[in-house]
Amino acid sequence: MSNDKKIVLTVVVGGTPTKVETNLNATLRSVAEKAINETHQAVKDLNRWEMTSESGVVLTFDSKVGDAGLKDGDTVNLNLRTGVTG
């Protein structure tokens, strides 16, 4: 399978779901930045956010989508880290 194939992930940002089109070679950082911008979040600094899989596994922003095992239609959660306010 080509790693340039477009896939769509659902990113739930602080409870608000949004669809992000990406590819398997993209970093989770780029996915998170798109999701934060599309949901108009006040806090843009990724150091203040944490991404987790549906099963609760913490995902690192420097990982590639494919390396994280994500596939078309998957959902990830993006929440402010504990103690962070906007």
Secondary structure, DSSP 8 states (H G I E B T S, - for coil): --TT-EEEEEEEETTEEEEEEEETTSBHHHHHHHHHHHTT-S---GGGEEEEETT--EE-TTSBTTTTT--TT-EEEEEE-TT---
